[in-house]
Amino acid sequence: MLKPISVRLDEPLYGIPIVYLWGLDLKEALAEKLRAFYVRKSPRDLYDAWFLIHRGISIDLGLLEAKLQFYNLSFSTEEFFSAVTQIEDSWRAEMEPLIIGSLPSISEVKNTFLQVLGK
């Protein structure tokens, strides 16, 4: 939906020549991760969305709505936070093996979304 961005891939240690790749705009990546979490309720999708927000990417609700339309869905903060509550018990068990470094608590993640979604 958004224009792709050009990303420079430079790995001098391996002798790979510099190349440019096309990638998703980070706002679109965030909308995709939120759409994925909204549809399949996977802790990994929620973590990825939190990570992008934590890095300063803002949610484009119009873009998220457009992505949810494919599934005949519309975004609801109540449904979103209900889905977050559903994964609370599995958060640590599913995410700890995947994350290098410290994993944020589910309450920290939830608070981040409470702040950005204004609930």
FITI-386029 format. One line per field, with one value per residue: chain; residue in one letter; residue number from 1; x, y, z of N, C-alpha, C in turn. Coordinates in steps of 0.1 Angstrom, whole numbers, m for minus. Each point is the difference from the previous one (the first is absolute). Example, Ala and Ser with C-alpha at 12.3 -4.5 7.8 and 13.67 -1.06 7.14 Angstrom:
<pts>
mol <- c(A/A)
type <- c(A/S)
seq <- c(1/2)
nxx <- c(132/m4)
nyy <- c(m57/11)
nzz <- c(78/m7)
caxx <- c(m9/9)
cayy <- c(12/11)
cazz <- c(0/0)
cxx <- c(9/m8)
cyy <- c(12/11)
czz <- c(0/8)
</pts>
This chain:
<pts>
mol <- c(A/A/A/A/A/A/A/A/A/A/A/A/A/A/A/A/A/A/A/A/A/A/A/A/A/A/A/A/A/A/A/A/A/A/A/A/A/A/A/A/A/A/A/A/A/A/A/A/A/A/A/A/A/A/A/A/A/A/A/A/A/A/A/A/A/A/A/A/A/A/A/A/A/A/A/A/A/A/A/A/A/A/A/A/A/A/A/A/A/A/A/A/A/A/A/A/A/A/A/A/A/A/A/A/A/A/A/A/A/A/A/A/A/A/A/A/A/A/A)
type <- c(M/L/K/P/I/S/V/R/L/D/E/P/L/Y/G/I/P/I/V/Y/L/W/G/L/D/L/K/E/A/L/A/E/K/L/R/A/F/Y/V/R/K/S/P/R/D/L/Y/D/A/W/F/L/I/H/R/G/I/S/I/D/L/G/L/L/E/A/K/L/Q/F/Y/N/L/S/F/S/T/E/E/F/F/S/A/V/T/Q/I/E/D/S/W/R/A/E/M/E/P/L/I/I/G/S/L/P/S/I/S/E/V/K/N/T/F/L/Q/V/L/G/K)
seq <- c(1/2/3/4/5/6/7/8/9/10/11/12/13/14/15/16/17/18/19/20/21/22/23/24/25/26/27/28/29/30/31/32/33/34/35/36/37/38/39/40/41/42/43/44/45/46/47/48/49/50/51/52/53/54/55/56/57/58/59/60/61/62/63/64/65/66/67/68/69/70/71/72/73/74/75/76/77/78/79/80/81/82/83/84/85/86/87/88/89/90/91/92/93/94/95/96/97/98/99/100/101/102/103/104/105/106/107/108/109/110/111/112/113/114/115/116/117/118/119)
nxx <- c(8/10/7/6/9/10/6/10/5/7/7/8/m3/m11/4/m11/m2/1/m12/m10/m8/m11/m5/m7/m8/7/m7/3/13/m1/m6/9/9/m6/m1/12/4/m7/6/13/1/11/6/5/m12/m5/10/m1/m13/1/8/m9/m10/7/1/m12/m4/m7/m11/m2/m10/1/13/m1/m9/8/9/m7/m2/12/0/m6/11/m3/10/1/2/m13/m2/7/m5/m11/5/4/m11/m5/10/m5/m7/m1/0/3/m8/m8/2/2/m4/m8/1/10/4/m5/m10/m8/m4/m10/2/13/m2/m8/8/9/m8/m1/12/4/m9/5/2)
nyy <- c(m12/0/10/m9/m4/7/m13/6/m10/2/m10/10/m5/m2/11/2/2/13/m3/3/m2/m5/8/m6/11/5/11/m5/m2/11/6/m6/4/12/0/m4/8/9/m6/m2/11/2/m4/m7/0/m2/m9/m5/1/m6/m9/0/m2/m9/m3/4/m12/9/m2/m5/4/10/m1/m1/10/6/m4/4/9/m5/1/11/6/5/9/m6/11/m2/m3/11/8/m5/2/12/1/m5/8/7/m11/1/13/m3/m10/7/11/m5/m12/10/6/7/m1/12/m8/9/3/m8/3/m1/m11/m5/5/m5/m11/m1/3/m9/m9/6/m12)
nzz <- c(0/9/m4/m7/10/m3/2/5/m7/11/m4/3/11/m8/m3/6/m13/1/5/m8/11/m5/9/10/m2/10/m5/m12/3/7/m10/m7/9/0/m13/m1/10/m6/m10/3/6/m8/11/m10/m5/12/2/m12/2/12/m6/m11/8/7/m13/4/m5/m6/7/m12/8/m9/1/13/0/m8/8/10/m9/m4/13/m6/5/12/2/11/7/2/m13/m3/10/m5/m13/5/6/m12/m3/11/2/m13/4/12/1/m8/8/12/m6/m4/12/m6/13/6/4/m6/11/1/13/m2/m7/9/9/m8/m2/13/1/m10/5/10/5)
caxx <- c(m8/9/11/12/12/13/8/14/6/15/6/14/7/m1/4/m12/m2/m12/m12/m12/m12/m13/m7/m12/1/m2/m14/m7/3/m7/m14/0/1/m12/m10/3/m4/m14/m6/5/3/13/9/11/m5/m1/14/6/m7/5/14/0/m5/10/11/m5/m9/m14/m11/m9/m12/m6/7/m4/m14/0/5/m11/m12/2/m6/m13/1/3/8/m6/10/m5/4/15/5/m5/10/12/m3/0/13/8/6/10/9/14/4/1/9/14/10/2/5/13/m1/m11/m13/m8/m12/m12/m6/7/m4/m14/0/4/m12/m10/5/m1/m13/m8/m11)
cayy <- c(12/11/m2/m8/8/m6/m3/m3/m12/2/m10/m1/m12/m12/3/1/14/7/m1/7/m8/7/m5/7/11/m5/2/m11/m12/1/m3/m14/m7/2/m8/m14/m3/1/m12/m13/1/m6/8/5/11/11/5/8/13/7/3/11/12/3/7/13/m1/3/m8/7/m7/m1/m11/m12/m3/m5/m14/m8/m1/m12/m10/5/4/14/0/3/m1/m9/m13/m1/m3/m13/m9/1/m7/m14/m6/3/m12/m6/10/m2/m13/0/10/m1/m7/7/13/2/12/m1/0/9/m7/2/12/11/0/5/14/8/1/9/13/4/m1/10/m6)
cazz <- c(0/0/m9/6/3/m4/11/m4/7/m1/9/m4/6/m8/m14/m9/m5/5/m8/5/m1/2/12/4/9/13/4/m6/8/12/m3/m3/12/8/m7/3/13/1/m7/5/14/3/8/m8/m8/9/4/m11/m1/11/m3/m9/8/9/m8/m5/m11/5/m6/m9/1/m13/m7/7/m4/m14/1/6/m9/m7/9/4/14/3/12/13/11/10/m5/0/14/4/m5/8/12/m3/m2/11/6/m8/m5/4/m5/m14/m5/5/m9/m12/2/6/9/9/m6/8/6/m8/5/m6/m14/1/3/m12/m9/7/m3/m14/m5/8/8)
cxx <- c(9/11/11/11/12/8/14/4/15/6/15/8/0/3/m12/m1/m12/m11/m11/m12/m12/m6/m12/3/m3/m14/m9/3/m7/m15/m2/1/m12/m12/2/m4/m15/m7/3/4/12/8/11/m4/m1/13/5/m7/6/14/1/m5/11/12/m5/m9/m15/m10/m8/m13/m7/6/m4/m14/0/5/m10/m12/1/m7/m14/0/2/6/m9/10/m5/4/15/5/m6/9/13/m2/0/14/9/7/11/11/15/5/2/11/15/9/4/7/14/0/m12/m13/m8/m12/m12/m7/7/m5/m15/0/5/m11/m11/4/m2/m14/m10/m11/1)
cyy <- c(13/m3/m8/10/m7/m1/m4/m12/0/m10/m1/m11/m12/3/1/14/7/m1/8/m9/9/m7/8/12/m4/2/m11/m13/0/m4/m15/m9/1/m8/m15/m4/1/m12/m13/0/m7/10/6/13/12/5/8/14/9/6/13/13/5/8/13/0/2/m9/9/m8/m2/m12/m13/m4/m6/m14/m9/m2/m13/m12/3/3/15/1/5/m1/m10/m15/m2/m4/m13/m11/0/m8/m15/m6/2/m12/m7/9/m4/m14/0/10/m1/m7/8/13/m1/12/m2/1/10/m8/3/13/13/2/6/15/8/2/9/15/5/0/9/m6/2)
czz <- c(0/m10/7/2/m5/12/m4/8/m3/10/m4/6/m8/m15/m10/m5/6/m10/7/m3/3/12/4/8/14/6/m5/7/13/m2/m3/13/9/m6/3/14/2/m6/7/15/5/8/m8/m8/10/4/m12/m1/12/m3/m9/7/9/m7/m7/m12/5/m8/m10/m1/m13/m8/6/m4/m15/m1/6/m9/m8/7/4/15/1/13/12/11/11/m5/1/14/5/m5/7/13/m2/m1/12/6/m9/m5/3/m6/m15/m5/5/m9/m12/1/6/8/8/m7/9/6/m8/5/m6/m15/0/3/m11/m10/6/m3/m14/m5/9/7/14)
</pts>
